[in-house]
Amino acid sequence: MKRYFTLFLLNFIGVALFAQEGNFQNFALQTLDSIYSKFGNAKNQLLAEKYPFDENFKADYLDNLQQAEQQKKYAYLWPFSGSFSAVNALMELPKTKKAFQFLLDKKVLVGLQEYRDESRSPVGYASYLNTAPPSDRFYDDNIWLGIDFTDSFIHTKKANYLTSAKEIWNFVMSGEDDKLGGGVYWCEQKKESKNTCSNAPASVFALKLFMATNDKSYLQEGERLYAWTKKNLQDPEDKLYWDNTQLNGKIGKAKFSYNSGQMLQAAALLYKLTKNKQYLEDAQQLAEACLGYFFEKSGDLDFPKLKNSNLWFHAVMMRGYVELAVVNGDKKYLSIFAKNLEFAWKHMRDRVGLFSPDWTLKDQHQSKWLLDQCAFVEMYARLAKAGY
């Protein structure tokens, strides 16, 4: 078995990290190692979507069955982008920046270039490889990349990361019009709905660009997008966020952890940047609402356990809790995540080091999804940075 990442890691930060047992940084490193050894290949810097390969897999998240059935060899952009977030989170840990920036530049961003679509204007990232027939371009997919590029710049000051972030921002802003009073669409090819997942993280993206550039226009955009999302997509009863509003005004009332989590992160960032206490109140209220909705009491466990959902959605929700802890110093929510992730390490991994997404332990999911594994790397790394 090739150990792609282990060999790389030993050259840069030595065996000491792998010799440590029972800490979240080590859990993140081992999981990333498993990703590259199982989902990677010797031909290019792309990753598979499933391990073992699943001939029957259809990417239903595309909302385009024709495209989902045509392209299977490599991961779609969304799950591949999870490797960017994972490596970024590891790059922020003490004494690891050099190693993981090398991995980012030589592996992650080389693979990402295969999705960059220059055939349509403005330039953006398509949902599948640019060597395949043209695929849909999703504004939220691009926003996640823009956030990661901005974080990379903030941490390294490497100018080309900021250049890429600004290019993506231009693409994202091309997805907004005056219908429904503003708001960014979900998909460039299906301008039928404006979603929390394309507006809440757009606010976070803008605020991070402000942090990177000190250009106040980004701060204004972050505030505006936050206000639009709160007005149009917040459930007034429990303060969580619905999924989308269609152009006819019909609300898609599903609630996902990443949607509320990104509004939590946006509120915490807005408080940090403006000192407006209303944003802190919003963040604290939403943190409690998420705890009550996306976690549940389970058996004899002494902590509320995450409910089954998309694992990466939970990782994105965790970003909000990390940001809240920065501004109010309260780590109680991160401690709950730490207990969940200790549970996952002990009970949800298979013999090759890959995770099932089932917190009930009833379904071990023989074919593992790339994005689930990347989500665990990110969460373990963020806990390690927070001092766990």
C-alpha positions in Angstrom: 0.0 0.0 0.0 1.4 3.4 -1.0 1.6 5.9 1.8 1.5 9.0 -0.3 1.1 11.5 2.6 3.2 9.7 5.2 6.3 9.8 3.0 5.8 13.5 2.3 5.1 14.3 6.0 8.2 12.6 7.3 10.4 14.7 5.0 9.0 17.9 6.5 7.9 17.5 10.1 9.3 14.1 11.1 7.9 11.0 12.8 7.3 12.7 16.1 3.7 13.8 15.3 2.8 10.2 14.2 4.4 8.9 17.4 1.9 10.8 19.5 -1.3 8.9 20.4 -4.7 10.3 21.4 -4.5 13.9 20.2 -6.6 15.6 17.6 -3.7 16.8 15.5 -2.5 13.2 15.1 -6.1 12.1 14.2 -6.2 14.7 11.5 -2.8 13.6 10.1 -3.7 9.9 10.1 -7.0 10.6 8.4 -5.4 12.7 5.7 -2.9 9.9 5.1 -5.7 7.5 4.6 -7.4 9.9 2.1 -4.4 10.1 -0.1 -3.5 6.4 0.1 -7.1 5.3 -0.7 -8.6 8.1 -2.9 -5.4 9.3 -4.6 -3.6 7.9 -7.6 -0.1 7.9 -9.2 -1.3 9.5 -12.4 -2.4 13.0 -11.4 -3.3 15.1 -8.4 -7.1 14.3 -8.5 -9.0 12.2 -6.0 -11.7 9.6 -6.4 -15.1 10.3 -5.0 -15.7 6.9 -3.4 -13.5 4.2 -1.9 -13.8 1.4 -2.9 -15.0 2.6 -6.2 -18.8 2.5 -6.5 -20.0 1.9 -10.0 -23.6 2.7 -9.0 -22.8 6.0 -7.3 -24.8 9.0 -8.6 -24.0 12.5 -7.4 -27.6 13.5 -6.6 -26.4 16.7 -5.0 -25.9 18.1 -8.5 -29.6 18.2 -9.2 -28.7 17.1 -12.7 -29.0 13.4 -13.2 -27.7 13.4 -16.7 -24.4 14.9 -15.6 -24.3 12.7 -12.5 -24.6 9.5 -14.5 -21.9 10.5 -17.1 -18.9 11.3 -15.0 -17.6 9.0 -12.3 -13.8 8.5 -12.6 -12.8 11.4 -10.3 -14.5 13.4 -7.6 -16.7 16.3 -8.4 -15.6 19.7 -7.4 -17.5 19.9 -4.1 -16.0 16.8 -2.5 -12.5 17.6 -4.0 -12.8 21.1 -2.4 -13.0 19.4 1.0 -9.3 18.5 0.6 -8.5 22.2 0.3 -10.3 23.0 3.5 -8.7 20.0 5.3 -5.2 21.0 4.2 -5.9 24.7 5.0 -6.9 23.8 8.6 -3.8 21.7 9.1 -1.7 24.6 7.6 -2.8 26.8 10.5 -1.5 24.5 13.2 1.8 25.4 14.9 5.0 24.4 13.1 3.1 22.9 10.1 2.7 25.8 7.7 5.6 25.0 5.5 4.7 21.4 5.1 1.1 21.9 4.3 1.6 24.9 2.1 3.8 22.6 0.0 1.0 20.1 -0.1 -1.5 22.8 -1.0 0.6 24.1 -3.8 1.9 20.9 -5.3 -1.1 18.6 -4.9 -4.4 20.3 -4.0 -4.2 23.4 -6.2 -2.7 21.4 -9.1 -5.8 19.1 -8.9 -8.1 22.1 -8.5 -6.9 23.7 -11.7 -8.6 20.8 -13.6 -12.0 22.3 -12.6 -11.2 25.9 -13.5 -13.5 26.9 -16.4 -12.2 29.7 -18.6 -14.6 28.9 -21.4 -17.4 30.8 -19.8 -17.4 34.4 -18.5 -16.7 35.2 -15.8 -14.1 32.6 -15.0 -15.3 30.2 -12.3 -15.0 26.6 -11.2 -17.2 23.9 -12.8 -18.7 21.0 -11.0 -16.6 18.6 -13.0 -13.3 18.5 -14.9 -12.8 20.9 -17.7 -11.7 18.1 -20.0 -15.2 16.7 -19.8 -18.4 18.1 -21.4 -19.4 21.4 -19.8 -20.9 20.9 -16.4 -23.0 23.2 -14.2 -21.3 25.9 -12.1 -22.5 26.3 -8.6 -22.0 29.6 -6.7 -21.8 27.9 -3.4 -19.0 25.5 -4.6 -17.1 28.6 -5.7 -17.7 30.4 -2.5 -16.2 27.6 -0.4 -13.1 27.8 -2.6 -13.0 31.6 -2.2 -13.1 31.3 1.5 -10.2 28.8 1.5 -8.1 30.9 -0.9 -8.7 33.9 1.4 -7.8 31.9 4.5 -4.6 30.7 2.7 -3.6 34.3 2.0 -4.3 35.5 5.5 -2.1 32.7 6.9 0.7 32.9 4.4 0.5 36.4 2.7 1.1 34.7 -0.7 -0.3 37.0 -3.2 -1.6 34.5 -5.8 -4.0 33.1 -3.2 -5.7 36.5 -2.9 -5.7 36.9 -6.7 -7.6 33.6 -6.9 -10.0 34.7 -4.2 -10.9 38.0 -5.9 -11.4 36.2 -9.2 -13.9 33.9 -7.4 -15.6 36.9 -5.8 -16.3 38.3 -9.2 -17.9 35.1 -10.3 -20.0 35.0 -7.1 -21.2 38.5 -7.6 -22.3 37.7 -11.1 -24.9 35.4 -9.5 -26.8 38.2 -7.8 -29.7 40.2 -9.3 -32.5 42.4 -8.0 -35.1 39.6 -7.9 -36.3 39.0 -4.3 -34.5 42.2 -3.3 -31.0 40.7 -4.0 -29.3 37.5 -3.0 -27.0 35.1 -4.8 -28.5 32.2 -6.8 -27.4 28.6 -6.1 -26.5 27.5 -9.6 -25.5 29.5 -12.7 -27.4 27.3 -15.0 -30.6 27.0 -12.8 -31.5 30.4 -11.6 -34.6 29.2 -9.8 -33.7 29.7 -6.1 -31.6 31.8 -3.8 -30.2 29.6 -1.1 -28.8 30.1 2.4 -25.7 28.0 1.2 -24.9 30.6 -1.4 -25.6 33.7 0.7 -24.5 33.0 4.3 -21.0 31.8 3.2 -20.9 34.7 0.7 -21.2 37.0 3.7 -18.3 35.0 5.4 -16.3 35.2 2.2 -16.7 39.0 2.0 -15.8 39.5 5.6 -12.7 37.5 5.2 -11.7 39.5 2.1 -12.1 42.6 4.2 -9.8 41.1 6.8 -7.3 40.2 4.0 -7.4 43.6 2.2 -8.9 46.2 4.6 -11.1 47.3 1.7 -14.3 48.5 3.5 -16.4 47.6 0.4 -16.1 44.0 1.4 -17.3 44.7 4.9 -20.3 46.5 3.5 -21.0 43.5 1.2 -20.7 41.1 4.2 -23.2 43.1 6.2 -25.6 43.4 3.3 -25.6 39.7 2.5 -26.0 38.8 6.1 -29.0 41.1 6.4 -30.6 39.7 3.2 -30.2 36.1 4.4 -31.6 36.9 7.9 -34.6 38.8 6.4 -35.5 36.2 3.8 -34.4 32.8 5.2 -34.5 32.8 9.0 -37.2 30.9 10.7 -38.7 33.4 13.2 -39.8 30.6 15.5 -36.5 28.8 16.3 -34.0 31.3 14.7 -32.5 28.6 12.5 -32.2 29.0 8.7 -34.3 27.5 6.0 -32.6 26.1 2.9 -33.8 28.4 0.1 -36.4 30.7 -1.3 -37.6 30.2 -4.8 -38.3 33.1 -7.2 -42.0 32.6 -6.7 -41.6 33.2 -3.0 -42.0 29.6 -1.9 -39.6 28.6 0.9 -37.7 25.4 1.0 -37.9 24.7 4.7 -35.3 22.0 5.1 -32.7 22.9 7.8 -29.1 21.9 7.4 -26.3 22.5 9.9 -24.0 24.3 7.5 -26.6 26.9 6.7 -27.2 28.0 10.2 -23.5 27.4 10.9 -22.4 29.9 8.3 -24.8 32.5 9.6 -23.3 31.8 13.1 -19.8 32.4 11.7 -20.9 35.5 9.8 -22.5 37.0 12.9 -19.4 36.2 15.1 -17.1 37.8 12.4 -19.4 40.8 12.1 -19.2 41.3 15.9 -15.4 41.0 15.8 -15.1 43.5 13.0 -17.8 46.1 14.0 -18.3 45.6 17.8 -22.0 45.8 17.2 -23.5 43.8 20.0 -26.5 42.8 18.0 -24.3 40.5 16.0 -23.0 38.8 19.1 -26.5 38.3 20.4 -27.5 36.8 17.0 -24.5 34.4 17.2 -25.1 33.3 20.8 -28.8 32.8 20.1 -28.1 30.7 16.9 -25.4 28.7 18.7 -28.0 27.5 21.2 -30.5 26.9 18.5 -28.1 24.7 16.6 -27.2 22.8 19.7 -30.9 22.0 20.3 -31.6 21.0 16.7 -28.5 19.3 15.3 -27.5 17.4 18.4 -29.5 14.9 20.5 -29.3 12.9 23.7 -28.1 9.4 23.0 -28.2 6.5 25.4 -25.8 6.8 28.4 -23.4 9.2 26.7 -22.7 12.3 28.8 -22.8 14.7 25.9 -25.3 15.5 23.1 -24.4 13.6 20.0 -24.5 14.9 16.5 -27.5 13.8 14.5 -26.9 11.9 11.3 -26.6 14.4 8.4 -24.0 15.3 5.8 -20.7 15.1 7.8 -19.2 18.1 6.0 -22.3 20.2 6.9 -21.4 19.6 10.5 -17.8 20.6 9.9 -19.0 23.9 8.4 -21.2 24.4 11.4 -18.2 23.9 13.6 -16.5 26.8 11.9 -19.2 29.0 13.3 -18.6 27.7 16.8 -14.9 28.2 16.5 -15.4 31.8 15.5 -17.9 32.3 18.4 -15.3 31.0 20.9 -12.8 33.5 19.5 -15.0 36.5 20.3 -16.7 35.4 23.5 -14.1 32.9 25.0 -16.8 30.2 25.6 -15.6 26.8 24.5 -18.5 24.8 25.8 -19.7 24.0 22.3 -16.2 23.0 21.1 -16.0 20.7 24.1 -19.1 19.0 22.8 -17.6 18.7 19.4 -14.4 17.2 21.0 -16.4 14.5 22.7 -18.2 13.7 19.5 -15.0 13.4 17.6 -13.4 11.3 20.2 -16.4 9.0 19.9 -16.0 8.9 16.1 -12.4 8.0 16.3 -13.1 5.1 18.6 -16.3 3.8 17.0 -16.8 5.1 13.4 -13.5 4.2 11.7 -12.9 1.0 9.6 -9.8 -1.1 9.4 -8.2 1.2 6.7 -8.8 4.4 8.7 -11.8 5.7 6.9 -15.0 6.9 8.6 -18.6 6.0 8.4 -20.9 9.0 8.7 -23.4 7.2 10.8 -23.4 8.4 14.4 -25.8 5.6 15.4 -23.3 3.0 14.3 -26.0 1.0 12.6 -24.6 1.4 9.0 -20.9 1.2 8.4 -21.2 2.3 4.7 -18.9 0.0 3.0 -18.1 2.6 0.3 -16.7 5.7 1.9 -17.3 9.2 0.5 -14.3 11.5 0.0 -16.0 14.6 1.5 -16.9 12.8 4.8 -13.2 12.0 5.3 -12.1 15.5 4.5 -14.7 16.8 7.0 -13.1 14.8 9.8 -9.6 16.1 8.9 -10.9 19.6 9.1 -12.7 19.1 12.4 -9.8 17.4 14.1 -7.4 20.1 12.9 -9.7 22.9 14.1 -10.0 21.3 17.5 -6.2 20.9 17.7 -5.8 24.6 16.9 -8.4 25.5 19.6 -6.2 23.7 22.2 -7.9 20.3 22.4 
